[in-house]
Amino acid sequence: MTTRTLRTTARTEGAHRPGRWLALSVLVLAVLLVAVDATVLGLATPFLSEDLEPTGTQLLWIGDVYSFVIAGLLVSMGSLGDRIGRKKLLLIGATAFGAVSVLNAYATSPETMIVARALLGVAGATLMPSTLALIRNLFHDPRERSLAIGIWGAMASAGAAVGPVVGGFLLEHFWWGSVFLINLPVMAVLVLVGIKLIPESKNPDPGPWDLPSVALSLVGMIGVVYAIKELASHGPSLDAGLAALAGAGALTWFVRRQLTLPAPLLDMRLFRHRGFSGAVLADLLTILGLSGLVFFLSQFFQLVQGRQPLEAGLAELPAAVGAVTAGLVAGVVARRFSVRSVVAGGLAAVGLALAVLTGLDQHTGYPLLGSALLVVGVGAGFSFTVTADVILSSVPKEQAGSASAVSETAYELGAALGIAVLGSIVTGVYRGFPVPAGVPSDVASAAHESLGGAVEASGALAPQTATALVSAGQEAFVDGLRIAAGVGAAVLLATAVAAWFLLRGQKLEDGVEH
């Protein structure tokens, strides 16, 4: 046998690790669950509001603190996985995720719920970058890796849309805490199977884990996102200004520190690459559009159109179908046409679907809504999957965890901003609706907190007054949705144009890694 033949055989064996597809199935299970947990609360919100009686602001924090904390810790956790081992971090995170889910299920007050959701975010931050980085280690053939990332991306994108279906089924049969307890058996399977199937991988020479950088990343991300949420909800204020200054200052310090450290948490030089920066931007805004739409249509289907939780969840299923279908073929399509065509086209599809929803009213039929959800899912599946591939292939294998964390940070920040920014627009418009005559001030105050609060508070009124109050609230909620959809459409379409130029010349890998 010649040396060349031996080298070819070694390459083939190295490129095709036994059991890699079974290991992938365990990894995407974790991805699906973390993504589901970001949106599963959408359907549970009316039930949770009835039991815990949160204010409108507390309700927004319950909805988005999970994603805020994940976004603030992903870079740190991705870097930690590079250092201690990605498999080890994944298994620790899965165990913690299951344990903290119990705290969420049995929360007894809005404050307890917010803290429990934040802790769930800490655990979730250990899972997402580990899964994508381990895929880089499992699949050395770029075409196989593109398919694996496609499956991973499909689960991540679809999770946002599957959440309402899972939540709807559970809420039809159990109390709202069950949407968290479903995490326990799934995480148990992940730990038991992952121990045997998933190979360990880490950076052989990682350097120390810089704790000041971890703190700066967390403070910076949460500060900036909180400021955006407050500005969108209440306009300029001292709190928002201070949060913005603190967040921007912490992130600036974080960047400067990374540029001076011999072993940074995140290699900031990656952002000098136009394709890398464009992929991160597209990642963030794709998920912003998808998660914001899914979260608020869940409430629209229930509180405006009167659907049951499971029916509302199933109504959003086209988004998941579109995301899975597009994610599985995204790599092939990007190689057939171009990376920028697929990413820009995906962003434009999400933007156009949101634009259609600017004509939404209380009686809009399901064919239009279902079609919009399908288009959003397809667009998100194409864009998110290809950009994840671009980001992961831009760095050496040793930095896979950090690069994966950038992709995941964009995902989670997009999910948080989708709820915070678009949701704050909805909330801001909603709170201004005129209360019908004859409604007591305490009932009016409760009704202005949220649409779920209006439905609950109306039970204390005479039938005619109650109907008038709920109708006024529904009309204001739909007005807010229309404006939020218009803002989202403008942002997504502008980003599609930017991605077309930023990703010019970008291609997916073809050569086998060794």
PyMOL commands that set and color helices and strands:
alter all, ss='L'
color gray80, all
select helices_A, chain A and resi 3-15+20-39+41-52+56-84+86-105+110-138+142-173+178-181+183-197+211-234+238-260+268-272+274-304+309-315+317-336+339-359+366-392+397-430+441-449+451-460+463-502
alter helices_A, ss='H'
color red, helices_A
deselect
rebuild
show_as cartoon
